[in-house]
Amino acid sequence: MSVRICYCYGYNEEDIRTDVRANGGRSLILERILFEKGKGACRCAETHPQGR
């Protein structure tokens, strides 16, 4: 079972590994999460079980 990494967008550990392999060692998922967080579009407080 893969560990959930991003509760807002539903990404898990395997999604990120696959993304890094597909993009030559760079995670576009991480870039998307950071971009959305910067815009204030992240809902971590509501979606993460620990409110973070």
Gaussian input, Z-matrix of N, CA and C with variables (Angstrom, degrees):
# hf/3-21g

backbone

0 1
 N
 C     1     B1
 C     2     B2     1     A1
 N     3     B3     2     A2     1     D1
 C     4     B4     3     A3     2     D2
 C     5     B5     4     A4     3     D3
 N     6     B6     5     A5     4     D4
 C     7     B7     6     A6     5     D5
 C     8     B8     7     A7     6     D6
 N     9     B9     8     A8     7     D7
 C    10    B10     9     A9     8     D8
 C    11    B11    10    A10     9     D9
 N    12    B12    11    A11    10    D10
 C    13    B13    12    A12    11    D11
 C    14    B14    13    A13    12    D12
 N    15    B15    14    A14    13    D13
 C    16    B16    15    A15    14    D14
 C    17    B17    16    A16    15    D15
 N    18    B18    17    A17    16    D16
 C    19    B19    18    A18    17    D17
 C    20    B20    19    A19    18    D18
 N    21    B21    20    A20    19    D19
 C    22    B22    21    A21    20    D20
 C    23    B23    22    A22    21    D21
 N    24    B24    23    A23    22    D22
 C    25    B25    24    A24    23    D23
 C    26    B26    25    A25    24    D24
 N    27    B27    26    A26    25    D25
 C    28    B28    27    A27    26    D26
 C    29    B29    28    A28    27    D27
 N    30    B30    29    A29    28    D28
 C    31    B31    30    A30    29    D29
 C    32    B32    31    A31    30    D30
 N    33    B33    32    A32    31    D31
 C    34    B34    33    A33    32    D32
 C    35    B35    34    A34    33    D33
 N    36    B36    35    A35    34    D34
 C    37    B37    36    A36    35    D35
 C    38    B38    37    A37    36    D36
 N    39    B39    38    A38    37    D37
 C    40    B40    39    A39    38    D38
 C    41    B41    40    A40    39    D39
 N    42    B42    41    A41    40    D40
 C    43    B43    42    A42    41    D41
 C    44    B44    43    A43    42    D42
 N    45    B45    44    A44    43    D43
 C    46    B46    45    A45    44    D44
 C    47    B47    46    A46    45    D45
 N    48    B48    47    A47    46    D46
 C    49    B49    48    A48    47    D47
 C    50    B50    49    A49    48    D48
 N    51    B51    50    A50    49    D49
 C    52    B52    51    A51    50    D50
 C    53    B53    52    A52    51    D51
 N    54    B54    53    A53    52    D52
 C    55    B55    54    A54    53    D53
 C    56    B56    55    A55    54    D54
 N    57    B57    56    A56    55    D55
 C    58    B58    57    A57    56    D56
 C    59    B59    58    A58    57    D57
 N    60    B60    59    A59    58    D58
 C    61    B61    60    A60    59    D59
 C    62    B62    61    A61    60    D60
 N    63    B63    62    A62    61    D61
 C    64    B64    63    A63    62    D62
 C    65    B65    64    A64    63    D63
 N    66    B66    65    A65    64    D64
 C    67    B67    66    A66    65    D65
 C    68    B68    67    A67    66    D66
 N    69    B69    68    A68    67    D67
 C    70    B70    69    A69    68    D68
 C    71    B71    70    A70    69    D69
 N    72    B72    71    A71    70    D70
 C    73    B73    72    A72    71    D71
 C    74    B74    73    A73    72    D72
 N    75    B75    74    A74    73    D73
 C    76    B76    75    A75    74    D74
 C    77    B77    76    A76    75    D75
 N    78    B78    77    A77    76    D76
 C    79    B79    78    A78    77    D77
 C    80    B80    79    A79    78    D78
 N    81    B81    80    A80    79    D79
 C    82    B82    81    A81    80    D80
 C    83    B83    82    A82    81    D81
 N    84    B84    83    A83    82    D82
 C    85    B85    84    A84    83    D83
 C    86    B86    85    A85    84    D84
 N    87    B87    86    A86    85    D85
 C    88    B88    87    A87    86    D86
 C    89    B89    88    A88    87    D87
 N    90    B90    89    A89    88    D88
 C    91    B91    90    A90    89    D89
 C    92    B92    91    A91    90    D90
 N    93    B93    92    A92    91    D91
 C    94    B94    93    A93    92    D92
 C    95    B95    94    A94    93    D93
 N    96    B96    95    A95    94    D94
 C    97    B97    96    A96    95    D95
 C    98    B98    97    A97    96    D96
 N    99    B99    98    A98    97    D97
 C   100   B100    99    A99    98    D98
 C   101   B101   100   A100    99    D99
 N   102   B102   101   A101   100   D100
 C   103   B103   102   A102   101   D101
 C   104   B104   103   A103   102   D102
 N   105   B105   104   A104   103   D103
 C   106   B106   105   A105   104   D104
 C   107   B107   106   A106   105   D105
 N   108   B108   107   A107   106   D106
 C   109   B109   108   A108   107   D107
 C   110   B110   109   A109   108   D108
 N   111   B111   110   A110   109   D109
 C   112   B112   111   A111   110   D110
 C   113   B113   112   A112   111   D111
 N   114   B114   113   A113   112   D112
 C   115   B115   114   A114   113   D113
 C   116   B116   115   A115   114   D114
 N   117   B117   116   A116   115   D115
 C   118   B118   117   A117   116   D116
 C   119   B119   118   A118   117   D117
 N   120   B120   119   A119   118   D118
 C   121   B121   120   A120   119   D119
 C   122   B122   121   A121   120   D120
 N   123   B123   122   A122   121   D121
 C   124   B124   123   A123   122   D122
 C   125   B125   124   A124   123   D123
 N   126   B126   125   A125   124   D124
 C   127   B127   126   A126   125   D125
 C   128   B128   127   A127   126   D126
 N   129   B129   128   A128   127   D127
 C   130   B130   129   A129   128   D128
 C   131   B131   130   A130   129   D129
 N   132   B132   131   A131   130   D130
 C   133   B133   132   A132   131   D131
 C   134   B134   133   A133   132   D132
 N   135   B135   134   A134   133   D133
 C   136   B136   135   A135   134   D134
 C   137   B137   136   A136   135   D135
 N   138   B138   137   A137   136   D136
 C   139   B139   138   A138   137   D137
 C   140   B140   139   A139   138   D138
 N   141   B141   140   A140   139   D139
 C   142   B142   141   A141   140   D140
 C   143   B143   142   A142   141   D141
 N   144   B144   143   A143   142   D142
 C   145   B145   144   A144   143   D143
 C   146   B146   145   A145   144   D144
 N   147   B147   146   A146   145   D145
 C   148   B148   147   A147   146   D146
 C   149   B149   148   A148   147   D147
 N   150   B150   149   A149   148   D148
 C   151   B151   150   A150   149   D149
 C   152   B152   151   A151   150   D150
 N   153   B153   152   A152   151   D151
 C   154   B154   153   A153   152   D152
 C   155   B155   154   A154   153   D153

   B1=1.4497
   B2=1.5287
   B3=1.3116
   B4=1.4548
   B5=1.5284
   B6=1.2970
   B7=1.4609
   B8=1.5270
   B9=1.3290
   B10=1.4621
   B11=1.5216
   B12=1.3259
   B13=1.4578
   B14=1.5251
   B15=1.3157
   B16=1.4627
   B17=1.5247
   B18=1.3133
   B19=1.4573
   B20=1.5317
   B21=1.2985
   B22=1.4713
   B23=1.5257
   B24=1.3193
   B25=1.4625
   B26=1.5231
   B27=1.3270
   B28=1.4501
   B29=1.5188
   B30=1.3181
   B31=1.4581
   B32=1.5200
   B33=1.3343
   B34=1.4466
   B35=1.5297
   B36=1.3106
   B37=1.4593
   B38=1.5352
   B39=1.3167
   B40=1.4651
   B41=1.5231
   B42=1.3294
   B43=1.4683
   B44=1.5291
   B45=1.3188
   B46=1.4631
   B47=1.5274
   B48=1.3316
   B49=1.4745
   B50=1.5257
   B51=1.3237
   B52=1.4652
   B53=1.5214
   B54=1.3167
   B55=1.4631
   B56=1.5283
   B57=1.3237
   B58=1.4713
   B59=1.5220
   B60=1.3243
   B61=1.4766
   B62=1.5246
   B63=1.3158
   B64=1.4653
   B65=1.5239
   B66=1.3316
   B67=1.4666
   B68=1.5252
   B69=1.3123
   B70=1.4555
   B71=1.5159
   B72=1.3258
   B73=1.4534
   B74=1.5189
   B75=1.3097
   B76=1.4661
   B77=1.5313
   B78=1.3130
   B79=1.4585
   B80=1.5229
   B81=1.3031
   B82=1.4655
   B83=1.5284
   B84=1.3252
   B85=1.4629
   B86=1.5255
   B87=1.3135
   B88=1.4682
   B89=1.5243
   B90=1.3201
   B91=1.4666
   B92=1.5291
   B93=1.3302
   B94=1.4690
   B95=1.5241
   B96=1.3395
   B97=1.4620
   B98=1.5255
   B99=1.3169
   B100=1.4646
   B101=1.5263
   B102=1.3299
   B103=1.4618
   B104=1.5315
   B105=1.3226
   B106=1.4626
   B107=1.5260
   B108=1.3258
   B109=1.4662
   B110=1.5263
   B111=1.3299
   B112=1.4616
   B113=1.5219
   B114=1.3343
   B115=1.4641
   B116=1.5265
   B117=1.3344
   B118=1.4614
   B119=1.5135
   B120=1.3444
   B121=1.4592
   B122=1.5290
   B123=1.3018
   B124=1.4614
   B125=1.5302
   B126=1.3415
   B127=1.4656
   B128=1.5198
   B129=1.3087
   B130=1.4684
   B131=1.5278
   B132=1.2961
   B133=1.4634
   B134=1.5290
   B135=1.3252
   B136=1.4640
   B137=1.5288
   B138=1.3300
   B139=1.4606
   B140=1.5272
   B141=1.3264
   B142=1.4576
   B143=1.5288
   B144=1.3321
   B145=1.4607
   B146=1.5268
   B147=1.3264
   B148=1.4618
   B149=1.5337
   B150=1.3327
   B151=1.4691
   B152=1.5041
   B153=1.3332
   B154=1.4716
   B155=1.4915
   A1=108.81
   A2=116.34
   A3=121.44
   A4=110.77
   A5=116.06
   A6=122.32
   A7=109.71
   A8=116.02
   A9=120.86
   A10=108.45
   A11=116.82
   A12=123.05
   A13=110.46
   A14=116.26
   A15=120.81
   A16=109.32
   A17=115.68
   A18=120.72
   A19=111.50
   A20=117.81
   A21=120.87
   A22=111.65
   A23=116.07
   A24=120.74
   A25=112.84
   A26=117.73
   A27=121.49
   A28=116.31
   A29=118.50
   A30=120.46
   A31=111.14
   A32=114.55
   A33=119.22
   A34=110.05
   A35=115.36
   A36=121.90
   A37=111.88
   A38=116.60
   A39=120.13
   A40=111.57
   A41=118.43
   A42=121.30
   A43=110.43
   A44=116.20
   A45=120.81
   A46=110.51
   A47=117.36
   A48=119.68
   A49=111.09
   A50=116.04
   A51=120.90
   A52=110.81
   A53=116.77
   A54=122.50
   A55=111.32
   A56=117.02
   A57=121.29
   A58=110.21
   A59=117.58
   A60=120.73
   A61=110.71
   A62=116.88
   A63=121.53
   A64=113.02
   A65=116.70
   A66=120.43
   A67=113.10
   A68=116.20
   A69=120.99
   A70=114.93
   A71=117.27
   A72=120.74
   A73=114.78
   A74=116.69
   A75=121.91
   A76=108.84
   A77=117.28
   A78=120.42
   A79=111.08
   A80=116.00
   A81=120.00
   A82=110.48
   A83=116.51
   A84=120.81
   A85=109.34
   A86=116.50
   A87=119.87
   A88=110.28
   A89=117.39
   A90=120.37
   A91=110.73
   A92=117.01
   A93=119.94
   A94=110.68
   A95=116.82
   A96=120.38
   A97=110.12
   A98=117.20
   A99=120.81
   A100=111.60
   A101=117.39
   A102=121.76
   A103=110.40
   A104=116.07
   A105=120.60
   A106=111.23
   A107=116.45
   A108=120.87
   A109=110.28
   A110=116.59
   A111=121.65
   A112=112.99
   A113=116.85
   A114=121.94
   A115=111.80
   A116=116.15
   A117=119.41
   A118=113.24
   A119=116.76
   A120=121.14
   A121=112.91
   A122=116.88
   A123=122.05
   A124=108.85
   A125=116.26
   A126=120.83
   A127=111.33
   A128=117.26
   A129=121.66
   A130=112.69
   A131=117.07
   A132=120.47
   A133=111.53
   A134=117.45
   A135=121.28
   A136=112.91
   A137=117.89
   A138=120.37
   A139=114.75
   A140=118.23
   A141=120.89
   A142=108.83
   A143=117.81
   A144=120.36
   A145=113.55
   A146=117.88
   A147=121.42
   A148=112.51
   A149=116.50
   A150=121.06
   A151=114.93
   A152=116.77
   A153=118.95
   A154=112.31
   D1=131.81
   D2=-178.74
   D3=-87.91
   D4=140.94
   D5=-177.71
   D6=-77.49
   D7=132.52
   D8=176.85
   D9=-69.95
   D10=130.49
   D11=-179.36
   D12=-103.16
   D13=-43.89
   D14=-177.08
   D15=-123.98
   D16=111.80
   D17=-179.72
   D18=-77.28
   D19=-26.94
   D20=-179.75
   D21=-66.27
   D22=-43.39
   D23=-174.61
   D24=-112.16
   D25=0.37
   D26=173.83
   D27=78.55
   D28=16.23
   D29=-179.60
   D30=-78.69
   D31=143.33
   D32=175.92
   D33=-120.20
   D34=177.71
   D35=-176.11
   D36=-56.19
   D37=-42.91
   D38=-178.89
   D39=-68.04
   D40=-36.13
   D41=176.19
   D42=-57.15
   D43=-44.36
   D44=-177.49
   D45=-69.82
   D46=-41.46
   D47=176.58
   D48=-59.37
   D49=-45.85
   D50=179.35
   D51=-61.93
   D52=-42.45
   D53=179.45
   D54=-62.16
   D55=-43.77
   D56=179.29
   D57=-63.46
   D58=-43.44
   D59=178.81
   D60=-63.74
   D61=-41.51
   D62=-177.32
   D63=-70.91
   D64=-20.91
   D65=-174.85
   D66=-117.86
   D67=32.23
   D68=173.78
   D69=60.73
   D70=38.46
   D71=177.61
   D72=92.11
   D73=4.19
   D74=-177.92
   D75=-116.10
   D76=136.15
   D77=179.70
   D78=-98.56
   D79=110.71
   D80=174.69
   D81=-73.68
   D82=-26.59
   D83=175.96
   D84=-62.07
   D85=-48.82
   D86=179.23
   D87=-59.46
   D88=-42.38
   D89=178.38
   D90=-61.36
   D91=-41.48
   D92=179.02
   D93=-63.68
   D94=-45.30
   D95=-179.75
   D96=-59.75
   D97=-46.30
   D98=-179.51
   D99=-64.54
   D100=-39.06
   D101=178.53
   D102=-63.34
   D103=-48.78
   D104=-179.45
   D105=-63.99
   D106=-39.86
   D107=178.03
   D108=-62.17
   D109=-40.83
   D110=178.23
   D111=-62.66
   D112=-30.11
   D113=178.25
   D114=-83.32
   D115=-7.87
   D116=-177.31
   D117=83.45
   D118=15.34
   D119=-177.18
   D120=-89.90
   D121=1.53
   D122=-179.01
   D123=-81.09
   D124=139.08
   D125=-180.00
   D126=-118.34
   D127=37.41
   D128=-176.57
   D129=-54.57
   D130=-42.50
   D131=-176.91
   D132=-60.45
   D133=-30.87
   D134=179.78
   D135=-90.33
   D136=-33.20
   D137=-171.13
   D138=-98.50
   D139=-26.09
   D140=-178.24
   D141=-82.18
   D142=133.80
   D143=-177.79
   D144=-57.93
   D145=-28.02
   D146=179.73
   D147=-99.34
   D148=7.36
   D149=176.27
   D150=68.32
   D151=34.00
   D152=178.15
   D153=-131.79

